[in-house]
Amino acid sequence: MLQVFGPGLWLADGPEIRAMAGFHYPTRMAVARLPDGGLWLWSPVHLTPALLEAIEALGPVHHIVAPTRLHHMALSDWAHFCPEAQIHAAPGLRAKRGDIAFAADLGVAPPPDWDGLIAQVIWPNKIADEVTFFHRASGTVLFTDLLQQMPRGWYRGWRRMVAGLDLMTGKEPQVPRKFRMATRDRVTAKAALGQIEAWQPARVVMAHGPPVTDGVPAFLRRAFAWLG
């Protein structure tokens, strides 16, 4: 259920999801409290009555953020049970999910409702552009798919071999090889990384891997050394 991760920030792990070719992934969402007392939900996981009750105990949900066009499976349920919330679409998601009434598209500048509390930058990628966020009060940077680390033994058979080659199951979280290859605009990517480093994050949270809380600057340098 919800776990306190820092001042005004909570995490909740969801059930695993299955993607193409039978690959499955752990899931995680983040919840931040806004200055007006409302809540900001990042990459919402499968909604359950217990999770909804825990979140409603913190406050009303004002914003729901889909940080990439790949993270949308739970949006319909959240939109139904949080009808007053504004849903924000990552680049490319509005065209993919015409059934959802999005309030806005995520860009390089945060909307006024969370400007000053949560910063954001767009990482360009041919697979899916990712909006990476920084929760200032807790010093936490939120990555969605750009950094991943599956637990040991998570995959078996040929999927284990493919995941290893793709750098999804290394000793620490890494950028999967497919996302490296899909980062065609390296100039923009380096600028995005420079912005992330300028935030001076002390913690890293990702949707598909364990949080990193020690030696974050050095960890980020290792994780993105491939950019050159």
Secondary structure by P-SEA (a helix, b strand, c coil): ccccccccbbbbbbcccccccbbbbbbbbbbbbccccbbbbcccccccaaaaaaaaaaccccbbbbcccccccaaaaaaaaaccbbbbbccccccccccccccccccccccccccccbbbbbbbbccccccccccccccbbbbcccccccccccccaaaaaaaaaaccccccccccaaaaaaccaaaaaaaaaaaaaaacccbbbbccbbbbccaaaaaaaaaccccc
